[in-house]
């Protein structure tokens, strides 16, 4: 197992993404895994923004 970039893992020529709940994959290429990781980060950012909009201390 090789950890090449944060959250990207190569195991036996297949690519995986490390998440809070385990691993997503396998992906056939590093580029495919990176693209999926970017989509996950975008979803997390949108979810955090939405949660902030729903919070009201009043």
TADA-V644576 format. One record per backbone hydrogen bond with DSSP energy under -0.5 kcal/mol. CO is the residue of the C=O (numbers start at 1). NH is the residue of the N-H. Records with the same first field share a line. If there is no record, write none. Layout:
CO->NH, NH
//
This chain:
2->4, 10
5->8
7->9, 18
8->4, 5
9->11, 16
10->2
11->14
14->11
15->26, 27
16->9
17->24
19->22
22->19
24->17
27->15
29->33
30->34
31->35
32->36
33->37
34->38
35->39
36->40
37->41
38->42
39->43
40->44
41->45
42->46
43->47
44->48
45->49
46->50
47->51
48->52
49->53
50->54
51->55
//
